[in-house]
């Protein structure tokens, strides 16, 4: 019997992430919609009225206790869940499920005063204090112990409660660059473990023979002062790894504690999509990945004069494509319902934009969308932040009305749903991976070599054309199977090793189409250059060798030519000698290396390798290279204008228009229009059934 049990347990552990996600979400629901509520902000006599209206607007779940540690544990070791029980019961009365939070982002004042050592210390020496949030150090064992005690009580209380659908850990946990003495101690322990207690191994990894930096013991090591000029960047690389690990571990421990008591509840956190911080996907115990996203706050990343009211057309798409591949599903915990309070300018979104964002989240394949927040707060730091209802607590805001509309539309679609993966063949044929490791960005950041270099923008120069191709894109890590993708782009992948290069080679030999871009595989995983010709680790793949790289003044860019068209560049250009079987796709047309190649293509094994050794000014060269590649390998693509995207899920096609002009979309043959019209206005949405 015991053996059978362990076997079943092992089977459960080995369930694929996709299968596990199916435990909680049904194809027929498509997506569920929820909203944040802070019972502790409102007089209890108003709760019922709020939940009733929430239900009437169509919301299916609410979100509690995110910042309520002071109310949950008013004195050390004295817990009060009675008020929360009443809120959960009232929500249930109106059919609202609850997402419960661990509230570790806001420790109560008794803790900060009694144990001041739990506070984060900034690099400049400032010690954070009570009165805001997120001032406690994840590296402090005491803060963690106090957190775990509170979480354990909460999990014991709500872990088996079927009204609670899931848990959110902390709030937007970031990587803390914390100089608390416990962090320094933790860093030393991390290094001892990593280098097996051999200080020589650390000295080699950090190249400390340089500038007399050599250490004779781990006790001499301090946290790197990142603002000090020329600080050892190998050390900073390890520090960033350690710091991301602190956040990951804190979340893992919280999750495991909840798991001890919970039944049928998912556990997640709500990350800000800071792709570069390196912690997203790092807490391996979480059930799936969830993000928060704000679209309109002042910067004009949108299209046209009023683009600042609509937002960056690919901001949500990219988060979808980044978060979904980890476990095959994702949710969005926060999406603004209107104006925010923290932007440089806090404009009204364009009418329709809030609904457009919800459809953007849906299009990527999410299982839920939750909005921040139900009522506009009357006091505190977030005054002026819109809610689903106004300051009077009852008038539905324009954003609230758009939520209501979206929820009604989803109910309509539920009648037509198909399985999640029901997508047209020609869409799936365009499936493309972008290989991502945040450590490349960290490493390049310390040695950009040209002030105009921007790793994320470099990656976007490939992502943007892919979305105009109507390609489903997955950002993947090295843990994934490359073979699942007909095309894989590896942009500026600076840190690599022979094993990874061999995996790229195997992928190509078996028929994969690999696109490598400049700065790839220049350094080992510790950021040291290889003792070999510069950049030569990938020569067997590209067939080329690199003569040198050049960097130019932004005000006097160079020209590179492809198919008789000129493109400008200045940030980074590699001057190549092509191999015998390389096709030269683009050549530099000025400077002393005029006529030399910057972009090459070759067939290798059953696949192909495209090498783009240059970063163009506006990404137009990268777009043309990808177009040429997909034509060569005979993968037909769409040609959607920037601002228009199209995705498929559950047998629906979803077309979104972020541009400042109406867009006429021709429905595929036999498709059935369900929402919107073929002429899609700005901020408009079209949904059809295939
Ligand atoms: C988010 C945060 C929320 C709330 C919101 C306001 O970044 O997670 O707690 O502060 O911003 O827009």
Boltz pocket constraint, residues with backbone or C-beta under 6 A from the ligand:
constraints:
  - pocket:
      binder: B
      contacts: [[A, 171], [A, 172], [A, 292], [A, 294], [A, 334], [A, 340], [A, 341], [A, 372], [A, 382], [A, 385]]
      max_distance: 6.0
